[in-house]
Amino acid sequence: MSHSQAGEVATYFTRGNRQLVSGAVLVDASLPELYTDEEIARLVAANKPQVDAAKADPSTKENRQLIATAENYAPMHQAYHQVSWPDSVPATVIVSEKTPFDGSPEDAQLWRDAAAAFAGPDRTLITAEGSSHDIPIERPDLVLSEIEKMATARG
């Protein structure tokens, strides 16, 4: 199971270790389909005020981490957009209704669209109705049920 940004870790890990992964449950996970050049530019612009504020006061660990993340965000996600989930590894994607972009209807729709675009053979898309991005906290029953289904199907 991977949640949120761990979707990127799961994607790269699975691509490099297909023999170790028999299936995955991706919970409101960051997926390559989201990161078009247009969406990357939108996300960078939306976070610019927060990044600029951090640059004005780089004395805290949190601000330094934000600055470092921001500097690498665009190139990292441009590369991630070119990656695909291995067809040989089944996956279930649970997407939240509200998404991590609940304050931006356009970005929230793009998040849901990316999850829908991820669908394919041996892939299941489930919407956690009424859930925020915190699906593991708000709907642990759903997450556990999907993990059990994947384990049973692959076992």
Backbone hydrogen bonds, N-H to C=O, Kabsch-Sander energy under -0.5 kcal/mol:
donor,donor_aa,acceptor,acceptor_aa,energy
2,S,25,V,-1.9
4,S,27,V,-1.7
6,A,3,H,-2.0
7,G,4,S,-2.3
8,E,5,Q,-1.6
9,V,5,Q,-0.9
10,A,6,A,-2.9
11,T,7,G,-2.2
12,Y,8,E,-2.4
13,F,9,V,-2.9
14,T,10,A,-2.7
15,R,11,T,-2.3
16,G,12,Y,-1.8
17,N,13,F,-1.3
20,L,17,N,-2.4
21,V,17,N,-0.8
21,V,18,R,-0.7
22,S,20,L,-0.6
24,A,90,P,-1.5
26,L,24,A,-0.5
26,L,92,T,-3.2
27,V,2,S,-3.7
27,V,25,V,-0.6
28,D,26,L,-0.8
28,D,94,I,-4.2
30,S,4,S,-2.9
34,L,31,L,-1.7
35,Y,32,P,-1.1
36,T,34,L,-2.0
40,I,36,T,-2.7
41,A,37,D,-2.2
42,R,38,E,-2.1
43,L,39,E,-2.7
44,V,40,I,-2.6
45,A,41,A,-2.4
46,A,42,R,-2.5
47,N,43,L,-1.6
48,K,44,V,-0.7
48,K,45,A,-0.7
51,V,47,N,-2.4
52,D,48,K,-3.2
53,A,49,P,-2.1
54,A,50,Q,-1.9
55,K,51,V,-2.4
56,A,52,D,-1.6
57,D,53,A,-0.7
57,D,54,A,-0.8
60,T,57,D,-0.8
64,R,60,T,-2.3
65,Q,61,K,-2.4
66,L,62,E,-2.3
67,I,63,N,-2.5
68,A,64,R,-2.4
69,T,65,Q,-2.5
70,A,66,L,-2.7
71,E,67,I,-2.1
72,N,68,A,-1.2
73,Y,69,T,-1.1
74,A,70,A,-0.6
76,M,72,N,-2.3
77,H,73,Y,-2.4
78,Q,74,A,-2.3
79,A,75,P,-1.9
80,Y,76,M,-2.0
81,H,77,H,-2.0
82,Q,78,Q,-0.6
82,Q,79,A,-1.1
83,V,80,Y,-1.8
89,V,86,P,-1.8
91,A,122,D,-2.1
92,T,24,A,-2.5
93,V,124,T,-3.5
94,I,26,L,-2.8
94,I,92,T,-0.6
95,V,93,V,-0.6
95,V,126,I,-3.1
97,E,128,A,-1.2
97,E,131,S,-0.5
98,K,131,S,-2.4
102,D,99,T,-0.9
104,S,101,F,-2.5
108,A,101,F,-0.5
108,A,104,S,-2.9
109,Q,105,P,-2.2
110,L,106,E,-2.1
111,W,107,D,-2.3
112,R,108,A,-2.2
113,D,109,Q,-2.9
114,A,110,L,-2.3
115,A,111,W,-1.8
116,A,112,R,-2.3
117,A,113,D,-2.7
118,F,114,A,-1.4
119,A,115,A,-0.6
119,A,116,A,-0.9
123,R,120,G,-1.7
124,T,91,A,-2.2
126,I,93,V,-3.0
128,A,95,V,-2.9
128,A,126,I,-0.6
129,E,127,T,-1.5
131,S,128,A,-2.2
135,I,133,H,-1.1
137,I,134,D,-1.1
138,E,134,D,-2.8
139,R,135,I,-3.6
142,L,139,R,-0.5
143,V,139,R,-2.0
144,L,140,P,-2.8
145,S,141,D,-2.3
146,E,142,L,-2.2
147,I,143,V,-2.2
148,E,144,L,-2.8
149,K,145,S,-2.4
150,M,146,E,-2.3
151,A,147,I,-2.8
152,T,148,E,-2.7
153,A,149,K,-2.6
154,R,150,M,-1.9
155,G,151,A,-1.5
